[in-house]
């Protein structure tokens, strides 16, 4: 058993760091969310920000697009071409995806400066990508409502998780301490 622990020590350390970071960040995020009362249809500020930024993107294509606080549930209604096309809930704001991204980067150690910069720029990229993703999803749902499930449940989640996966690959291969040092010829 001891030989297996020694053999798999790097993987087990990665797993422990990932789990600790993920649980800590999730705890902090949950405490943030607990400030808002869902029973009173209270929407957290970051979700409102994402909805409003998505609406700004939509306004490029439709000057009448707008948002409204939903009075029946804790969400923001997003309108496009006079039609309510999406409800933005807490799960749409991509903070849980950013927590996953950050936890992996921290667990797959790198130099402190490059880790901090990669986390900051990667998180910002995920956020901006998510805002555009929501806007595109609204346009797609408006034009192809019959593909609602496919678009919302498959295509658009695949895009955001694909971006995070790509960022992880870049991190591991370029910036982590495990990145290969190119050989000089």
Secondary structure as UniProt FT lines:
FT   HELIX           2..7
FT   HELIX           9..33
FT   TURN            34..35
FT   HELIX           38..40
FT   HELIX           45..58
FT   TURN            59..61
FT   TURN            63..64
FT   STRAND          66..69
FT   STRAND          76..80
FT   TURN            81..82
FT   STRAND          83..88
FT   HELIX           90..93
FT   HELIX           95..107
FT   HELIX           112..143
FT   HELIX           145..147
FT   HELIX           148..150
FT   HELIX           151..155
FT   HELIX           156..170
FT   HELIX           171..175
FT   TURN            177..178
//
